[in-house]
Amino acid sequence: MIALSPPRQRSAAPPPRVGGGHRPEIDGLRAVAVLLVAGYHIWFGRVSGGVDVFLLLTGFLITGSLVRACERGGGPGIRYGAFLSRLAVRLVPTAVLVIAVTLVGARLLLPETAWQDASGQAVASALYHLNWQLALDSADYLARDESTSAFQHFWSLSIQGQFYLLWPLVIGAAVWWATRSRSGARGGPAATDREPGIRRTVALALAGVFALSLAYSVYITRADQPWAYFDTGARLWEFALGGLLALALPWLNPPRALRLLLGWGGLVALVLCGVLLQVSTAFPGYAALWPTLAAVAVVVAGTTGSPWGADRILTLRAMRYLGSVSYALYLWHWPVLAFYLAATERTLASPLGGAAVLALSVALAAATTPLSDRIADFGKRGRTVRGPALALACVLPLLLTAGTWTARMDAEQRHLEEQVADTERYPGALALADGRSDHGEYPDPVHPDPANAADDLPVTYDDDCNQDTAGTDVIVCEYGADDPERTIALVGGSHAAHWFPALEEIAEDRGWRVLNIVKGACLFTDAPQTYKGDPYTACAEWNDGVMAELAELRPDAVFTTGTTTSHDTSAGYGEEQVVDGYPERWRELGELGIEVVAVRDTPRPGFDVPECLAGSESGTGTGPGTGPDECTSEPADSMADTSPLEGVDLPEHVSTLDLTDQFCEPGVCRPIVGNVLVHWDDGHVTAAYMRTLVPVLEERLLAATGW
């Protein structure tokens, strides 16, 4: 058991300094953490828990530094500007250099579909808010997979940057309160007992942050783990734990045998964390206590001096050196890995390739760390303003470059959008209806541009009218005429949602109203569903709410998907079918006097179409081919030979639609039809292509319903 040993003669001698003195084993602990982060990323495609160690050590070192500064100073305040200035000149130049090189690499090595995200994430990384951008993307069912992002690792640096802004305020407020309380009680500050009062008050403040943040972290991780992973509030307890360790460490004096056990136990537990836990889907929450407490054990063990201690390894010269360059190594390893994977079209590095990635990352870290140190030394000279000015001089050119690139891509997209009204240039589905055979071999650029296709969504997404996967509230948005002749409710998941652009134009032309009632990945059925392998209870609750809304709204018809196509067998369906519960739900609507229009689901290519097309131009695409002809699929890949709706006994109030012929020719589904891109990912139809379906959809909808 760890002994708590308060210093002797407390009334006569000052207590030990908080976190004072260099601790060589912490350099080794940094080295272990960064090697775990890099190794797990490179060879296993997993998260190790090493980042949590960095967060804890940041809290440990910054808390110790701030408290020592308060104990040395004559007043209760913290020199906030000087503190941030020192951090800025030490951290910002290296980060900006990595961001700039990564931005250039993204332009040269990644497919065009990744450029828009790369530009935006470069800016978010430089301004230390990438974690919130990724959190928003994680909550978006339709967000692209971020695994190819060369900037994703900056999420933890963003959280640290926000911590640096917050922590001096927390420590400063605690110190002010401690000084004020003692001055009020004694009529003025007492030099002999001022420091213990500061430490106690700071410890209470950090304990409060720890408890509140950990409780929130456990709650939000259970409620929405993808969001929680990037949430600063769910991570603050890790910094606070490090701060509490810095305050308590001078009083922790375990016997040598226990320190040996703590050192090895903590080190082994840290190494095994990523093996035994699926960190990326379980953290932060209470699971993150594993790596953080393991790191606490190593720090408490300290330097034992024993040849059998874990610190013997941690204090090796090579480990201490890796620890000294760990910041730069962390920054470099991810973009080097991302570019390697893009160039080799691999998902994980080979043994030799991974070794080359790690070696190059270490070399880059070794080259940039001394440069950063020299810049930091220069920034510390003279007035406090020199540091922020130097950091600003690094950041502004990067922001200007990324902003210019983004503006240029946006201008090209606007120019393209100005041309799409010409149906001769961009007929889309009309090319199939007219029996044309050129299939998009037009002189004009494809619309939407594959690089920006992920933004070509129904307006309902911009209007926040589609419920996300976590929510259960029924969101109803109305579009069209105020006094409509007909009202259609569009109900279902994202494959119902992508019909909205066509339905909206039909409604505007005919004086109808469209009610948008959509939830991501949620089919309109009373049968149990799953999402990412887990029971989708939020969908079941939402479906019950939808029926209650429809019973009150009483639209003329519900437009919804009648079948489901999928390549995802884990979802419980791997081929086209009429999902269990669909007919039962439709009969319930019939009892309410509501007609049903059940549309056959759209074909799914099964690969990211824009990335495949981007590969045809840059040679670095990740799709199955390197050109439009190689980016085709077959209807049979996701569709049944005949519509499963034909084999179901449906009530008279249910009409069915099948527009497969508007997406595919016999035996082939092309990525571009009539110069319009059909899919913006691996299965969702672009809004632009849906709008070209209006004449055919309108004709068949009227014929099916008899309206």
Secondary structure, 3 states (H helix, E strand, C coil): CCCECCCCCCCCCCCCCCCCCCCHHHHHHHHHHHHHHHHHHHHHCCCCCHHHHHHHHHHHHHHHHHHHHHHHCCCCCCCHHHHHHHHHHHHHHHHHHHHHHHHHHHHHHCCHHHHHHHHHHHHHHHCCCHHHHHHHHHCCCCCCCHHHCCCCCHHHHHHHHHHHHHHHHHHHHHHHHHHHHHHHHHCCCCCCCHHHHHHHHHHHHHHHHHHHHHHHHHHHHHHHHHHHHHCCCCCHHHHHHHHHHHHHHHHECCCHHHHHHHHHHHHHHHHHHHHHCCHHHHCCCHHHHHHHHHHHHHHHHCCCCCCCCCHHHHCCHHHHHHHHCHHHHHHHHHHHHHHHHHHHCCCCCCHHHHHHHHHHHHHHHHHHHHHHHHHHHHHHCCCCCHHHHHHHHHHHHHHHHHHHHHHHHHHHHHHHHHHCCCCCCCCCCHHHHCCCCCCCCCCCCCECCHHHHHHCCCHHHHCCCEECCCCCCCCCEEEECCCCCCEEEEEECHHHHCCHHHHHHHHHHHCCEEEEEEECCCCCCCCCCEECCEECHHHHHHHHHHHHHHHHHCCCEEEEECCECCCCHHHCCCCCECCCCHHHHHHHHHHCCCEEEEECCCCCCCCCHHHHHHHHHHCCCCCCCCCHHHHCECHHHCCCCCCHHHHCCCCCCEEEECCHHHCCECCEECCEECCEECECCCCCECHHHHHHCHHHHHHHHHHHHCC
